[in-house]
Amino acid sequence: MLVVVAILSLLVGGAYQIYTSSTTDTRYQAMRANLKMMKTAIDQFHAKTGAYPTSLEALTRSYLSRVPDDPTTERIGNDWMVIGPNDDPNDSSKWVSATAGPPTGGIADVRSASDFEK
């Protein structure tokens, strides 16, 4: 009986590892798809207006149905990080929360607030 319980524990432990790994991968892929969609919308907005959007919500008027949630964070809502067109994207101090207000010149790029994309 003890051997059966030990084998079942190993099987359940392995299944749990596979489940958590696939869940993390799925969240990462969804985050990447959301980023691509928002970056495309920013580019389209800039091409049409000649300016960058002042908020991610400004993209919902014509380019997005809504600002997607970041599936890699535990929070729900607009918790993306944004940067202005004249800022260095490699300088982590230039990235600000999308809810903190727009960077100077509008939003030129967006990234996840999670550790996945830093």
Secondary structure, DSSP 4 states (H G I P E B T S, - for coil): -HHHHHHHHHHHHHHHHHHHHHHHHHHHHHHHHHHHHHHHHHHHHHHHHSS--SSSGGGGGTT-SSPPP-TTSS--S---EEE-TTS-TT-GGG-EEGGG-PPTT---EEE-SSGGG-
